[in-house]
Amino acid sequence: MITRKSRWLLRWVMLKETVPSWTDLRSYGSSRILNTSYFWMIVVPLAAKLFSHIPDTIHLPFLEKTLALGIGLPFSWKILFFSSLSFSIANSIYSFFCPRIVKDYRTFAAYNEDRWSRDKIIDYFIRQNLTAYGNSPEGFFAWFDDASKFFNNHSTEPAEFPTLTRDVAGVRTFLSYLKGVKIAKNHDRDAFYDTLENANDLMKPSRILSWLFYLAGFTMVGIILVQNVWFVIVE
């Protein structure tokens, strides 16, 4: 028999598994349409103010009769404004927190076409983890294990990741190691996708917030579409 506590635990695990990665969010964050949400945040209140002075129905003389013409809009300006606001917040979170490698390259082929040196990927790996964990000793400790796995798999100079103590001396050893490390030949592709995978796992709270605001924005757009369809049907 599944207890209430077990059900809540199962729901939490399922929620964690459904949190989109930065790569998933990129299709929204790089969308030209959604990036116009900042513009609509300004235009919508002005348009709402303008249309507030126009009656929902105007009467036009036609063949000695009066023709009533409905020009009322079938949606809420508030919903349109808040959907734009939601998209703007989601885009801002994506722009600020999404790791650079996810924004810059969709595939290794795109990265390789830029003719960067093999060691450029190291800069991506270091910067995205510094952004996620900070440059304090505690921040470095948080990603020592990921760094150890990454550099042991792909680096050549030095050949082996140093043994690090979790103190200031360990951080200094780590930083000294990073100055001379290089990606091994023929490891470019694997190093790229490992760095991309690492990036997609970082900053989960930011990914959740961005996803929720995108979801809220699309939900409100859906409400507007339903209102328009209903308006056409009843009219």
C-alpha positions in Angstrom: 0.0 0.0 0.0 1.4 3.4 -1.0 1.3 5.9 1.9 0.6 9.6 1.6 4.3 10.4 2.2 5.3 8.0 -0.6 2.8 9.6 -3.0 4.2 13.1 -2.3 7.8 11.7 -2.8 6.8 10.1 -6.1 5.2 13.4 -7.3 8.3 15.3 -6.3 10.6 12.9 -8.2 8.3 13.2 -11.3 8.4 17.0 -11.1 12.2 16.9 -11.0 12.3 14.7 -14.0 10.0 17.0 -16.0 12.0 20.2 -15.4 13.2 21.2 -18.8 16.9 21.7 -19.5 18.4 24.9 -20.8 18.5 23.3 -24.2 14.7 22.7 -24.0 14.2 26.4 -22.9 16.4 27.7 -25.7 13.6 27.3 -28.3 11.5 29.8 -26.3 14.4 32.1 -25.2 15.7 32.5 -28.7 12.2 32.9 -30.3 11.9 36.2 -32.1 8.2 36.3 -31.5 8.5 35.8 -27.7 11.4 38.3 -27.6 8.9 41.0 -28.7 7.1 40.6 -25.4 9.0 43.6 -24.0 7.5 45.7 -26.8 4.0 44.5 -26.1 4.3 45.3 -22.4 4.5 49.0 -23.5 2.1 48.9 -26.4 -0.8 47.0 -24.7 -1.4 49.6 -21.9 -1.3 52.4 -24.4 -3.7 50.6 -26.8 -6.0 49.7 -23.9 -6.2 53.4 -23.0 -6.9 54.4 -26.6 -9.6 51.8 -27.1 -11.3 52.6 -23.8 -12.7 55.7 -25.3 -14.2 53.9 -28.3 -17.7 52.4 -27.7 -18.3 48.7 -28.3 -20.9 49.5 -30.9 -21.1 52.3 -33.4 -24.2 53.2 -35.4 -23.9 54.0 -39.1 -26.7 55.4 -41.3 -27.4 53.1 -44.2 -30.3 53.4 -46.7 -32.4 55.5 -44.3 -31.7 53.0 -41.6 -29.2 52.8 -38.8 -26.7 49.9 -39.0 -25.2 48.8 -35.6 -21.6 47.7 -36.0 -20.0 45.9 -33.1 -16.3 46.8 -32.8 -15.7 45.5 -29.2 -12.7 43.4 -28.7 -13.4 39.9 -27.5 -10.4 39.6 -25.1 -9.1 41.1 -21.9 -6.3 43.7 -22.2 -5.2 42.7 -18.7 -4.7 39.1 -19.8 -2.7 40.2 -22.8 -0.6 42.5 -20.7 0.1 39.8 -18.1 1.0 37.2 -20.7 3.5 39.7 -22.2 4.8 40.3 -18.7 5.2 36.5 -18.0 7.1 36.0 -21.3 9.3 39.0 -20.5 10.2 37.6 -17.1 10.8 34.2 -18.5 13.1 35.6 -21.2 15.0 37.7 -18.7 15.7 34.7 -16.5 16.8 32.7 -19.6 19.0 35.5 -20.9 20.7 36.1 -17.5 21.2 32.5 -16.3 21.4 30.2 -19.3 25.0 29.0 -19.9 26.8 30.6 -22.8 27.4 27.4 -24.7 23.7 26.6 -24.9 23.0 30.0 -26.4 25.9 30.0 -28.8 25.7 26.5 -30.2 23.0 23.9 -30.9 25.4 21.2 -32.1 29.1 20.3 -32.2 29.1 21.0 -36.0 28.1 24.6 -35.3 30.8 24.9 -32.7 33.4 23.3 -35.0 32.5 25.7 -37.8 33.5 28.7 -35.7 37.1 27.4 -35.8 37.7 27.8 -32.1 40.7 26.1 -30.6 40.0 22.9 -28.7 40.7 24.7 -25.4 37.8 27.2 -25.9 35.5 24.5 -24.5 37.4 24.6 -21.2 36.5 28.3 -20.9 32.8 27.4 -21.3 33.0 24.7 -18.7 34.7 26.8 -16.1 32.6 29.9 -16.6 29.2 28.1 -16.5 30.2 26.4 -13.2 31.6 29.7 -11.7 28.3 31.3 -12.6 26.3 28.5 -11.0 28.3 28.0 -7.9 30.3 31.2 -7.4 34.0 31.7 -6.9 34.1 31.1 -3.2 35.9 28.0 -1.8 32.5 26.5 -1.1 31.5 27.2 -4.7 34.6 25.4 -6.1 34.0 22.5 -3.8 30.5 22.0 -5.2 31.8 21.2 -8.7 35.2 19.5 -7.9 33.7 16.1 -8.7 32.3 17.2 -12.1 35.6 18.9 -12.9 37.6 15.8 -11.9 35.5 13.6 -14.2 35.6 16.1 -17.1 39.3 16.8 -17.1 40.3 13.2 -16.5 38.3 12.2 -19.5 39.4 14.9 -21.9 42.6 16.7 -20.8 46.3 16.1 -21.7 48.2 18.7 -19.8 48.6 17.7 -17.0 47.4 14.2 -17.8 45.7 13.6 -14.5 43.4 15.8 -12.4 45.1 16.7 -9.2 44.0 15.3 -5.8 42.3 18.3 -4.1 41.7 19.0 -0.5 38.5 20.9 0.3 40.2 24.0 1.7 41.8 27.2 0.3 44.9 25.3 -0.6 42.8 22.9 -2.7 41.2 25.8 -4.5 44.6 27.3 -5.3 45.8 23.9 -6.7 42.7 23.7 -8.8 43.1 27.2 -10.3 46.8 26.5 -11.0 45.8 23.3 -12.8 43.3 25.1 -14.9 45.9 27.6 -16.3 47.8 24.8 -18.1 45.1 22.2 -19.0 44.4 21.4 -22.6 41.8 19.2 -24.4 43.2 16.0 -25.9 43.2 15.6 -29.6 40.1 13.8 -31.0 38.3 14.7 -27.8 36.7 17.9 -29.1 33.3 16.3 -29.8 33.0 14.4 -26.5 34.3 17.4 -24.5 31.7 19.7 -26.2 28.7 17.4 -25.4 29.9 16.8 -21.9 30.1 20.5 -21.4 26.7 20.9 -22.8 25.3 18.2 -20.6 26.9 19.8 -17.6 25.4 23.2 -18.6 21.9 21.7 -18.9 22.0 20.4 -15.3 23.0 23.7 -13.8 20.8 26.3 -11.9 17.7 24.2 -11.6 15.7 26.9 -9.7 16.3 29.3 -12.5 15.2 26.8 -15.1 12.0 26.1 -13.1 11.2 29.8 -12.7 11.7 30.4 -16.4 9.6 27.4 -17.4 6.8 28.4 -15.0 6.6 31.9 -16.5 6.7 30.6 -20.0 3.9 28.2 -19.0 1.9 31.0 -17.5 2.3 33.2 -20.6 1.2 30.4 -23.0 -1.8 29.6 -20.7 -3.0 33.2 -20.9 -2.5 33.3 -24.7 -4.6 30.1 -24.8 -7.3 31.9 -22.8 -7.3 34.8 -25.3 -7.6 32.3 -28.2 -10.5 30.6 -26.6 -12.2 33.9 -25.9 -11.8 34.9 -29.6 -13.2 31.5 -30.9 -16.1 31.8 -28.5 -16.8 35.4 -29.6 -16.9 34.3 -33.3 -19.3 31.4 -32.5 -21.8 33.4 -30.4 -21.7 36.4 -32.7 
